[in-house]
Amino acid sequence: MSKDFRIAPSILSADFAKLGQEVSDVITSGADIVHFDVMDNHYVPNLTIGPLVCEAIRPVTDAIIDVHLMIEPVDRIIPDFAKAGANIITFHPEASNHIDRSLSLVRDQGCKSGLVFNPATPLDYLDYVMDKVDMVLLMSVNPGFGGQKFLPSALEKLKAARKKIDAYTQETGREIWLEIDGGVNANNIADIARAGADTFVAGSAVFGAANDNDPNRYNTIIKQLRDSLASA
């Protein structure tokens, strides 16, 4: 399995009063990806951020912006996030009437596309659209709120997803990232990596560990995550 691990702090847990600085600090501290959790108070019981926030953050960092749409329907908002500077756009299959079409729409906008699977959502959707998927995101909590505890059942699901992805990559040579989101921290990230994840969303574990003694406030926690991953 690849040891090319990516850390993707979720700005849902950042200080929104100084969001640009938070993004700059966390990337300078060694994170790889800026993760956007977009919630609509319809598909999930919370309301967060839209394309205007993505547009405001884009000039602050050259890092990948990974937009996770927890909204229904998805097609209307995809072009707005692409225009705002998103690099990756993922959505839940339950939120699209035509999954293949929605994935194609993301790619037509020049972004990488992906599907997100809730804890009880089967991976079967992948069987028909692997050619249009660049990322598979598994939720290890039920979506809607930050700060939840990791669901251990996600480990077996990760193994199953990794098996599907590896078989597809072996057949086609095309890489697909496997991301995990929910309750990821320095204590469990190595087990999660061993189960097959290569990209790790961490919100409260990162932004809740800000250290004013660090050069960029998050150096210590990012190093802890990296050190744990080194044992995977």
C-alpha positions as CSV (number, residue, x, y, z in Angstrom):
1,M,0.0,0.0,0.0
2,S,1.1,3.5,-0.7
3,K,2.8,5.4,2.1
4,D,1.9,8.7,0.4
5,F,-0.4,10.0,3.2
6,R,-2.2,13.3,3.0
7,I,-3.6,15.3,6.0
8,A,-6.7,17.4,5.3
9,P,-7.8,19.6,8.2
10,S,-11.5,20.4,8.1
11,I,-12.0,24.2,8.5
12,L,-15.4,23.4,10.1
13,S,-13.4,23.4,13.4
14,A,-11.3,26.5,12.6
15,D,-11.8,29.9,14.1
16,F,-14.0,31.6,11.5
17,A,-13.2,35.1,12.8
18,K,-9.7,34.6,11.3
19,L,-10.3,31.9,8.8
20,G,-7.7,33.0,6.2
21,Q,-5.0,33.0,8.9
22,E,-6.1,29.6,10.1
23,V,-5.8,28.1,6.6
24,S,-2.4,29.7,6.1
25,D,-1.2,28.5,9.5
26,V,-2.4,24.9,9.2
27,I,-0.9,24.4,5.7
28,T,2.4,26.1,6.7
29,S,2.5,23.7,9.7
30,G,2.6,20.8,7.3
31,A,-1.0,19.8,6.3
32,D,-1.6,19.0,2.7
33,I,-5.3,19.7,1.9
34,V,-7.9,22.2,3.0
35,H,-11.2,20.3,3.7
36,F,-14.5,22.1,3.3
37,D,-17.6,20.6,5.0
38,V,-20.6,22.1,3.2
39,M,-23.9,21.5,5.0
40,D,-27.3,22.7,3.9
41,N,-29.6,22.1,6.9
42,H,-31.6,19.8,4.6
43,Y,-29.5,16.7,3.7
44,V,-27.8,17.1,7.1
45,P,-29.0,18.9,10.2
46,N,-26.5,21.8,10.1
47,L,-25.8,24.8,8.1
48,T,-22.2,25.8,7.3
49,I,-20.4,27.5,4.4
50,G,-20.9,28.1,0.7
51,P,-18.9,29.0,-2.4
52,L,-18.2,32.6,-1.2
53,V,-16.0,31.3,1.6
54,C,-14.2,29.0,-0.8
55,E,-13.6,32.0,-3.1
56,A,-12.3,34.1,-0.2
57,I,-9.9,31.3,0.9
58,R,-8.5,30.5,-2.6
59,P,-6.0,33.4,-2.8
60,V,-4.7,32.5,0.7
61,T,-3.2,29.1,-0.2
62,D,-2.0,27.1,-3.1
63,A,-3.0,23.9,-1.3
64,I,-5.7,21.6,-2.7
65,I,-9.2,22.6,-1.6
66,D,-11.3,19.5,-1.1
67,V,-15.1,20.3,-1.0
68,H,-17.4,17.7,0.6
69,L,-20.9,18.5,-0.3
70,M,-23.5,17.4,2.3
71,I,-26.3,19.0,0.3
72,E,-29.3,17.9,-1.7
73,P,-29.6,18.3,-4.7
74,V,-25.9,18.7,-5.6
75,D,-25.9,19.6,-9.3
76,R,-26.9,23.2,-8.9
77,I,-24.0,24.1,-6.6
78,I,-21.2,22.2,-8.2
79,P,-20.3,24.8,-10.8
80,D,-20.3,27.5,-8.1
81,F,-17.7,25.7,-6.1
82,A,-15.6,24.9,-9.1
83,K,-15.6,28.6,-10.1
84,A,-14.8,29.5,-6.5
85,G,-11.5,27.5,-6.7
86,A,-12.3,24.0,-5.5
87,N,-9.9,21.3,-6.7
88,I,-11.9,18.2,-5.6
89,I,-15.7,18.0,-5.2
90,T,-17.3,15.0,-3.5
91,F,-20.9,14.3,-2.8
92,H,-23.2,11.7,-1.4
93,P,-24.9,9.3,-3.8
94,E,-28.2,9.6,-2.0
95,A,-28.2,13.4,-2.8
96,S,-28.0,12.9,-6.6
97,N,-30.8,11.6,-8.8
98,H,-28.2,10.7,-11.5
99,I,-24.8,9.9,-9.9
100,D,-23.0,9.3,-13.2
101,R,-24.2,12.7,-14.5
102,S,-23.2,14.5,-11.3
103,L,-19.7,13.0,-11.4
104,S,-19.4,14.0,-15.0
105,L,-20.5,17.6,-14.1
106,V,-17.8,17.9,-11.5
107,R,-15.2,16.8,-14.0
108,D,-16.6,19.0,-16.8
109,Q,-15.9,21.9,-14.4
110,G,-12.2,21.0,-14.3
111,C,-12.3,19.4,-10.8
112,K,-11.5,15.9,-9.5
113,S,-14.7,14.1,-8.5
114,G,-15.6,11.7,-5.7
115,L,-18.4,9.9,-3.8
116,V,-19.0,10.0,-0.1
117,F,-20.3,7.0,1.8
118,N,-22.2,7.4,5.1
119,P,-21.6,4.6,7.8
120,A,-24.7,2.7,6.6
121,T,-24.3,3.4,2.8
122,P,-23.1,0.4,0.8
123,L,-20.1,0.7,-1.5
124,D,-22.0,-0.9,-4.3
125,Y,-22.6,2.5,-6.0
126,L,-18.9,2.4,-6.9
127,D,-19.3,-0.6,-9.2
128,Y,-20.8,1.4,-12.0
129,V,-18.9,4.7,-11.8
130,M,-15.3,3.9,-10.9
131,D,-14.1,5.4,-14.2
132,K,-15.4,8.8,-13.1
133,V,-14.3,8.7,-9.5
134,D,-11.0,10.3,-8.3
135,M,-11.7,10.0,-4.6
136,V,-13.7,7.8,-2.3
137,L,-14.6,9.4,1.0
138,L,-15.8,7.2,3.8
139,M,-17.6,8.8,6.8
140,S,-16.5,7.3,10.1
141,V,-19.2,9.3,11.9
142,N,-22.8,10.2,10.8
143,P,-22.4,13.5,8.9
144,G,-23.7,16.9,10.2
145,F,-21.5,17.9,13.1
146,G,-17.8,18.0,14.0
147,G,-16.2,16.6,17.1
148,Q,-17.8,13.1,17.0
149,K,-16.1,9.9,17.9
150,F,-14.7,7.5,15.3
151,L,-17.0,4.5,14.5
152,P,-14.8,1.3,14.6
153,S,-17.0,-0.3,11.9
154,A,-15.4,2.1,9.4
155,L,-12.2,0.0,9.5
156,E,-13.7,-3.0,7.9
157,K,-15.4,-0.8,5.3
158,L,-12.1,0.9,4.6
159,K,-10.5,-2.5,3.9
160,A,-13.3,-3.3,1.5
161,A,-13.0,0.0,-0.3
162,R,-9.2,-0.4,-0.5
163,K,-9.7,-3.8,-2.1
164,K,-12.0,-2.4,-4.7
165,I,-9.7,0.6,-5.5
166,D,-6.6,-1.6,-5.7
167,A,-8.2,-4.0,-8.1
168,Y,-9.4,-1.1,-10.3
169,T,-5.9,0.5,-10.2
170,Q,-4.2,-2.7,-11.1
171,E,-6.6,-3.1,-14.1
172,T,-6.4,0.5,-15.3
173,G,-3.3,2.1,-13.8
174,R,-5.4,5.0,-12.6
175,E,-5.1,6.2,-9.0
176,I,-8.1,6.8,-6.7
177,W,-7.6,8.4,-3.3
178,L,-9.3,6.9,-0.3
179,E,-10.2,9.5,2.3
180,I,-11.6,9.1,5.8
181,D,-13.6,11.7,7.7
182,G,-14.8,11.7,11.3
183,G,-13.1,11.3,14.7
184,V,-9.6,11.0,13.2
185,N,-6.8,11.8,15.7
186,A,-3.2,10.9,16.6
187,N,-4.3,7.9,18.6
188,N,-6.2,6.1,15.9
189,I,-4.8,7.5,12.6
190,A,-2.2,4.6,12.3
191,D,-4.9,1.9,12.6
192,I,-7.0,3.9,10.0
193,A,-4.0,4.0,7.6
194,R,-3.4,0.2,8.1
195,A,-7.0,-0.4,7.1
196,G,-6.4,1.4,3.8
197,A,-6.9,5.1,4.0
198,D,-4.4,7.4,2.4
199,T,-6.1,10.8,3.0
200,F,-7.2,11.9,6.5
201,V,-9.7,14.6,7.4
202,A,-9.2,15.9,10.9
203,G,-11.1,18.8,12.3
204,S,-11.3,19.3,16.0
205,A,-8.2,17.1,16.5
206,V,-6.1,19.7,14.6
207,F,-7.8,23.0,15.2
208,G,-8.5,22.1,18.8
209,A,-4.8,21.6,19.4
210,A,-3.6,25.0,18.4
211,N,-0.3,25.9,20.2
212,D,0.8,29.5,20.4
213,N,4.3,28.3,21.1
214,D,4.5,26.7,17.6
215,P,5.9,28.7,14.8
216,N,2.6,28.3,12.9
217,R,0.3,27.2,15.8
218,Y,-0.3,23.7,14.4
219,N,3.2,22.3,13.9
220,T,3.0,20.1,17.0
221,I,-0.3,18.4,16.2
222,I,0.6,17.9,12.5
223,K,3.9,16.3,13.6
224,Q,2.1,14.0,16.0
225,L,-0.2,12.9,13.2
226,R,2.8,12.3,10.8
227,D,4.7,10.4,13.5
228,S,1.7,8.1,14.1
229,L,1.3,7.6,10.3
230,A,5.0,6.6,10.1
231,S,4.2,3.5,12.2
232,A,1.4,2.4,9.9
